[in-house]
Amino acid sequence: MKFCQLLTYCISYPLLRFFVHFEVRGQEHLRGLEDGPVIQAGNDRKKRDSASGAE
């Protein structure tokens, strides 16, 4: 199973990076978090944001 995930990642990630620009903001707010559950909540209703959590 892990091999299939790695293979899928190695194929899909470069394609996504070519077509989609990702910007990560707010990483400083995550420093010091322990490994555990985290809730990610979007702040708008755009349909394209729901799948990726990106703006």
Backbone atoms as SQL, in Angstrom:
CREATE TABLE atoms (id INTEGER PRIMARY KEY, chain TEXT, resi INTEGER, resn TEXT, atom TEXT, x REAL, y REAL, z REAL);
INSERT INTO atoms VALUES
  (1, 'A', 1, 'MET', 'N', 0.822, -1.196, 0.000),
  (2, 'A', 1, 'MET', 'CA', 0.000, 0.000, 0.000),
  (3, 'A', 1, 'MET', 'C', 0.862, 1.254, 0.000),
  (4, 'A', 2, 'LYS', 'N', 1.885, 1.271, 0.813),
  (5, 'A', 2, 'LYS', 'CA', 2.732, 2.451, 0.891),
  (6, 'A', 2, 'LYS', 'C', 3.442, 2.714, -0.429),
  (7, 'A', 3, 'PHE', 'N', 3.800, 1.645, -1.156),
  (8, 'A', 3, 'PHE', 'CA', 4.457, 1.814, -2.446),
  (9, 'A', 3, 'PHE', 'C', 3.524, 2.526, -3.424),
  (10, 'A', 4, 'CYS', 'N', 2.252, 2.142, -3.431),
  (11, 'A', 4, 'CYS', 'CA', 1.276, 2.783, -4.329),
  (12, 'A', 4, 'CYS', 'C', 1.094, 4.254, -3.973),
  (13, 'A', 5, 'GLN', 'N', 1.068, 4.567, -2.685),
  (14, 'A', 5, 'GLN', 'CA', 0.945, 5.959, -2.265),
  (15, 'A', 5, 'GLN', 'C', 2.152, 6.767, -2.699),
  (16, 'A', 6, 'LEU', 'N', 3.338, 6.201, -2.536),
  (17, 'A', 6, 'LEU', 'CA', 4.563, 6.889, -2.931),
  (18, 'A', 6, 'LEU', 'C', 4.596, 7.098, -4.440),
  (19, 'A', 7, 'LEU', 'N', 4.220, 6.088, -5.183),
  (20, 'A', 7, 'LEU', 'CA', 4.185, 6.199, -6.635),
  (21, 'A', 7, 'LEU', 'C', 3.187, 7.261, -7.081),
  (22, 'A', 8, 'THR', 'N', 2.009, 7.273, -6.474),
  (23, 'A', 8, 'THR', 'CA', 0.999, 8.278, -6.804),
  (24, 'A', 8, 'THR', 'C', 1.496, 9.676, -6.481),
  (25, 'A', 9, 'TYR', 'N', 2.142, 9.837, -5.335),
  (26, 'A', 9, 'TYR', 'CA', 2.692, 11.133, -4.932),
  (27, 'A', 9, 'TYR', 'C', 3.762, 11.594, -5.914),
  (28, 'A', 10, 'CYS', 'N', 4.663, 10.689, -6.294),
  (29, 'A', 10, 'CYS', 'CA', 5.758, 11.051, -7.196),
  (30, 'A', 10, 'CYS', 'C', 5.256, 11.458, -8.573),
  (31, 'A', 11, 'ILE', 'N', 4.114, 10.947, -8.972),
  (32, 'A', 11, 'ILE', 'CA', 3.545, 11.314, -10.276),
  (33, 'A', 11, 'ILE', 'C', 2.678, 12.566, -10.170),
  (34, 'A', 12, 'SER', 'N', 1.819, 12.634, -9.159),
  (35, 'A', 12, 'SER', 'CA', 0.844, 13.729, -9.087),
  (36, 'A', 12, 'SER', 'C', 1.445, 15.040, -8.579),
  (37, 'A', 13, 'TYR', 'N', 2.378, 14.984, -7.670),
  (38, 'A', 13, 'TYR', 'CA', 2.932, 16.215, -7.090),
  (39, 'A', 13, 'TYR', 'C', 3.599, 17.105, -8.148),
  (40, 'A', 14, 'PRO', 'N', 4.497, 16.574, -8.993),
  (41, 'A', 14, 'PRO', 'CA', 5.090, 17.460, -10.016),
  (42, 'A', 14, 'PRO', 'C', 4.046, 18.037, -10.970),
  (43, 'A', 15, 'LEU', 'N', 3.030, 17.258, -11.314),
  (44, 'A', 15, 'LEU', 'CA', 1.979, 17.774, -12.196),
  (45, 'A', 15, 'LEU', 'C', 1.197, 18.898, -11.521),
  (46, 'A', 16, 'LEU', 'N', 0.857, 18.706, -10.252),
  (47, 'A', 16, 'LEU', 'CA', 0.144, 19.758, -9.526),
  (48, 'A', 16, 'LEU', 'C', 0.996, 21.014, -9.400),
  (49, 'A', 17, 'ARG', 'N', 2.271, 20.865, -9.112),
  (50, 'A', 17, 'ARG', 'CA', 3.158, 22.021, -8.969),
  (51, 'A', 17, 'ARG', 'C', 3.268, 22.787, -10.287),
  (52, 'A', 18, 'PHE', 'N', 3.155, 22.082, -11.413),
  (53, 'A', 18, 'PHE', 'CA', 3.237, 22.731, -12.716),
  (54, 'A', 18, 'PHE', 'C', 1.981, 23.549, -13.008),
  (55, 'A', 19, 'PHE', 'N', 0.815, 23.030, -12.651),
  (56, 'A', 19, 'PHE', 'CA', -0.445, 23.682, -12.996),
  (57, 'A', 19, 'PHE', 'C', -1.025, 24.570, -11.901),
  (58, 'A', 20, 'VAL', 'N', -0.674, 24.312, -10.643),
  (59, 'A', 20, 'VAL', 'CA', -1.297, 25.011, -9.523),
  (60, 'A', 20, 'VAL', 'C', -0.220, 25.636, -8.641),
  (61, 'A', 21, 'HIS', 'N', -0.428, 26.887, -8.264),
  (62, 'A', 21, 'HIS', 'CA', 0.504, 27.559, -7.358),
  (63, 'A', 21, 'HIS', 'C', -0.030, 27.439, -5.933),
  (64, 'A', 22, 'PHE', 'N', 0.777, 26.863, -5.063),
  (65, 'A', 22, 'PHE', 'CA', 0.402, 26.743, -3.658),
  (66, 'A', 22, 'PHE', 'C', 1.196, 27.751, -2.849),
  (67, 'A', 23, 'GLU', 'N', 0.522, 28.413, -1.951),
  (68, 'A', 23, 'GLU', 'CA', 1.179, 29.356, -1.047),
  (69, 'A', 23, 'GLU', 'C', 0.821, 28.961, 0.381),
  (70, 'A', 24, 'VAL', 'N', 1.825, 28.732, 1.180),
  (71, 'A', 24, 'VAL', 'CA', 1.601, 28.341, 2.566),
  (72, 'A', 24, 'VAL', 'C', 1.862, 29.550, 3.445),
  (73, 'A', 25, 'ARG', 'N', 0.862, 29.918, 4.229),
  (74, 'A', 25, 'ARG', 'CA', 1.001, 31.056, 5.139),
  (75, 'A', 25, 'ARG', 'C', 0.602, 30.626, 6.532),
  (76, 'A', 26, 'GLY', 'N', 1.221, 31.242, 7.528),
  (77, 'A', 26, 'GLY', 'CA', 0.840, 30.995, 8.908),
  (78, 'A', 26, 'GLY', 'C', 1.552, 29.834, 9.567),
  (79, 'A', 27, 'GLN', 'N', 2.658, 29.369, 8.989),
  (80, 'A', 27, 'GLN', 'CA', 3.377, 28.249, 9.593),
  (81, 'A', 27, 'GLN', 'C', 3.886, 28.589, 10.986),
  (82, 'A', 28, 'GLU', 'N', 4.127, 29.850, 11.246),
  (83, 'A', 28, 'GLU', 'CA', 4.637, 30.236, 12.567),
  (84, 'A', 28, 'GLU', 'C', 3.626, 29.946, 13.675),
  (85, 'A', 29, 'HIS', 'N', 2.355, 29.868, 13.317),
  (86, 'A', 29, 'HIS', 'CA', 1.316, 29.576, 14.313),
  (87, 'A', 29, 'HIS', 'C', 1.279, 28.090, 14.684),
  (88, 'A', 30, 'LEU', 'N', 1.931, 27.256, 13.894),
  (89, 'A', 30, 'LEU', 'CA', 1.904, 25.811, 14.137),
  (90, 'A', 30, 'LEU', 'C', 3.104, 25.320, 14.921),
  (91, 'A', 31, 'ARG', 'N', 4.083, 26.176, 15.142),
  (92, 'A', 31, 'ARG', 'CA', 5.267, 25.754, 15.893),
  (93, 'A', 31, 'ARG', 'C', 4.871, 25.430, 17.333),
  (94, 'A', 32, 'GLY', 'N', 5.412, 24.368, 17.850),
  (95, 'A', 32, 'GLY', 'CA', 5.137, 23.989, 19.222),
  (96, 'A', 32, 'GLY', 'C', 3.946, 23.059, 19.391),
  (97, 'A', 33, 'LEU', 'N', 3.251, 22.741, 18.307),
  (98, 'A', 33, 'LEU', 'CA', 2.133, 21.803, 18.408),
  (99, 'A', 33, 'LEU', 'C', 2.666, 20.393, 18.598),
  (100, 'A', 34, 'GLU', 'N', 2.034, 19.656, 19.446),
  (101, 'A', 34, 'GLU', 'CA', 2.364, 18.246, 19.622),
  (102, 'A', 34, 'GLU', 'C', 1.717, 17.461, 18.483),
  (103, 'A', 35, 'ASP', 'N', 2.225, 16.271, 18.238),
  (104, 'A', 35, 'ASP', 'CA', 1.568, 15.400, 17.266),
  (105, 'A', 35, 'ASP', 'C', 0.212, 15.007, 17.831),
  (106, 'A', 36, 'GLY', 'N', -0.811, 15.245, 17.068),
  (107, 'A', 36, 'GLY', 'CA', -2.153, 14.923, 17.528),
  (108, 'A', 36, 'GLY', 'C', -3.178, 15.499, 16.581),
  (109, 'A', 37, 'PRO', 'N', -4.424, 15.439, 16.939),
  (110, 'A', 37, 'PRO', 'CA', -5.473, 15.926, 16.052),
  (111, 'A', 37, 'PRO', 'C', -5.462, 17.446, 15.934),
  (112, 'A', 38, 'VAL', 'N', -5.740, 17.914, 14.718),
  (113, 'A', 38, 'VAL', 'CA', -5.814, 19.350, 14.426),
  (114, 'A', 38, 'VAL', 'C', -7.041, 19.575, 13.571),
  (115, 'A', 39, 'ILE', 'N', -7.765, 20.643, 13.814),
  (116, 'A', 39, 'ILE', 'CA', -8.937, 20.998, 13.014),
  (117, 'A', 39, 'ILE', 'C', -8.539, 22.112, 12.058),
  (118, 'A', 40, 'GLN', 'N', -8.788, 21.878, 10.767),
  (119, 'A', 40, 'GLN', 'CA', -8.541, 22.899, 9.746),
  (120, 'A', 40, 'GLN', 'C', -9.899, 23.387, 9.267),
  (121, 'A', 41, 'ALA', 'N', -10.130, 24.678, 9.390),
  (122, 'A', 41, 'ALA', 'CA', -11.414, 25.251, 8.988),
  (123, 'A', 41, 'ALA', 'C', -11.184, 26.391, 8.014),
  (124, 'A', 42, 'GLY', 'N', -11.870, 26.344, 6.891),
  (125, 'A', 42, 'GLY', 'CA', -11.778, 27.421, 5.908),
  (126, 'A', 42, 'GLY', 'C', -12.577, 28.626, 6.357),
  (127, 'A', 43, 'ASN', 'N', -12.245, 29.787, 5.807),
  (128, 'A', 43, 'ASN', 'CA', -12.931, 31.008, 6.224),
  (129, 'A', 43, 'ASN', 'C', -13.772, 31.608, 5.103),
  (130, 'A', 44, 'ASP', 'N', -14.031, 30.836, 4.045),
  (131, 'A', 44, 'ASP', 'CA', -14.894, 31.340, 2.984),
  (132, 'A', 44, 'ASP', 'C', -15.639, 30.168, 2.362),
  (133, 'A', 45, 'ARG', 'N', -16.435, 30.450, 1.328),
  (134, 'A', 45, 'ARG', 'CA', -17.286, 29.414, 0.751),
  (135, 'A', 45, 'ARG', 'C', -16.912, 29.057, -0.678),
  (136, 'A', 46, 'LYS', 'N', -15.714, 29.350, -1.098),
  (137, 'A', 46, 'LYS', 'CA', -15.313, 29.017, -2.459),
  (138, 'A', 46, 'LYS', 'C', -15.186, 27.504, -2.586),
  (139, 'A', 47, 'LYS', 'N', -15.753, 26.949, -3.634),
  (140, 'A', 47, 'LYS', 'CA', -15.731, 25.501, -3.805),
  (141, 'A', 47, 'LYS', 'C', -14.319, 24.986, -4.022),
  (142, 'A', 48, 'ARG', 'N', -13.471, 25.747, -4.672),
  (143, 'A', 48, 'ARG', 'CA', -12.118, 25.270, -4.947),
  (144, 'A', 48, 'ARG', 'C', -11.274, 25.202, -3.684),
  (145, 'A', 49, 'ASP', 'N', -11.648, 25.896, -2.635),
  (146, 'A', 49, 'ASP', 'CA', -10.874, 25.900, -1.397),
  (147, 'A', 49, 'ASP', 'C', -11.157, 24.675, -0.540),
  (148, 'A', 50, 'SER', 'N', -12.298, 24.081, -0.673),
  (149, 'A', 50, 'SER', 'CA', -12.684, 23.004, 0.230),
  (150, 'A', 50, 'SER', 'C', -11.817, 21.767, 0.070),
  (151, 'A', 51, 'ALA', 'N', -11.389, 21.450, -1.134),
  (152, 'A', 51, 'ALA', 'CA', -10.612, 20.233, -1.356),
  (153, 'A', 51, 'ALA', 'C', -9.172, 20.377, -0.902),
  (154, 'A', 52, 'SER', 'N', -8.576, 21.524, -1.136),
  (155, 'A', 52, 'SER', 'CA', -7.149, 21.672, -0.846),
  (156, 'A', 52, 'SER', 'C', -6.868, 22.469, 0.420),
  (157, 'A', 53, 'GLY', 'N', -7.814, 23.244, 0.890),
  (158, 'A', 53, 'GLY', 'CA', -7.560, 24.107, 2.030),
  (159, 'A', 53, 'GLY', 'C', -6.736, 25.319, 1.641),
  (160, 'A', 54, 'ALA', 'N', -6.555, 25.540, 0.362),
  (161, 'A', 54, 'ALA', 'CA', -5.733, 26.647, -0.126),
  (162, 'A', 54, 'ALA', 'C', -6.601, 27.805, -0.576),
  (163, 'A', 55, 'GLU', 'N', -5.994, 28.943, -0.690),
  (164, 'A', 55, 'GLU', 'CA', -6.723, 30.121, -1.211),
  (165, 'A', 55, 'GLU', 'C', -6.474, 30.280, -2.674);
